Amino acid sequence: MNYVFAFSLTLFAGLSTTFGVIFAFNKKIKKETLLPIGLGISAGVMIYVSFVEIIPKSFEALNSVYDQSTANFYTTLSFFLGIGVMALIDYLIPKKDNPHEYKEDFKVDQATKDETKKHSLMRLGIFSAIAIALHNFPEGLATFIAALKEPELGISIAIAIAIHNIPEGISIAIPIYQATGSKKKAFWYTFFSGFAEPVGALIGYLLLNQFFSDAMFGFLFAAVGGIMVYISLDELLPTAERFGKHHLAITGVIIGMIIMAISLLLF
């Protein structure tokens, strides 16, 4: 198994949060058009690959160990456990501090020197960074496991997660910058929150390494599918619609599914 390749993909996906800094400070980028389509594509890739590729691969791995009925049950259970993990993380993070409850209310008057407002913005940025870091742990493990099991599939998932991490980077960079006036601080807070993704992959691997088998891959792969679907429905599509128009997001979803379908047919 190519662990270096899998870890490199996870590192790329996690650190793509730093691209959010570019989007946050570059006024020439049309966020209202580019981000909704990009996030829609990411969601389309994740949803399509979860149901067409990940779930069947999970069942196949589990069916090599268990009978068909038991393999079906474990695949379904693991899928919903993956959803449950992400839902639990969202539940534990206060709604007002959860970057996935996206609010475009960061545009404050930079001439304002009100310390209370600055403190509030700094707190928002820090909590966003912590919340995203917590979300990135299971996402990192998901990318890592997918890349180990199916390298081509791992690449698709890594790219999809990379796109999805861009608005998360924006949700950290803007309040930190508005509070401190430092683009450097905004970058580093964003960087370290994204770095939690490869750290999550590494910790997950170290904890589960001794248990790796066809059955373990089957359980984890189905959970990855659940995580992907949850991310798409709870984070990507709502965020895409907040950034732009509904039809742009849906167009992106369809394009993402087509791209994934063609790649699976060709490779």
Number of C-alpha atoms within 10 A of each C-alpha: 9 10 13 11 16 25 23 15 24 35 23 18 29 32 23 26 32 29 20 25 27 16 20 20 14 11 9 7 13 10 18 15 15 17 26 29 29 25 34 34 30 31 34 29 29 31 25 22 24 24 16 14 17 27 25 18 20 29 24 19 21 26 20 13 14 15 10 14 10 14 22 18 13 21 28 18 15 22 26 19 20 24 19 16 17 20 15 10 15 19 11 10 17 13 12 13 18 22 27 22 14 19 13 8 8 16 9 14 8 12 6 10 10 10 10 10 14 21 15 13 22 20 16 23 27 20 19 29 28 23 22 26 22 20 23 25 22 24 28 30 25 29 32 32 24 26 26 19 19 14 18 15 20 22 19 22 28 30 20 25 30 25 24 29 24 27 29 28 31 27 27 33 34 27 26 30 24 22 24 15 14 12 15 14 14 24 23 15 22 33 23 18 26 33 24 25 30 28 20 24 25 18 14 18 17 11 11 12 11 8 12 13 14 17 21 15 20 29 25 23 29 30 29 30 31 30 25 31 26 22 24 25 14 15 19 27 26 19 25 30 20 16 23 17 14 16 14 22 31 21 16 25 27 18 20 26 21 16 16 24 16 11 13 14 7 7 7
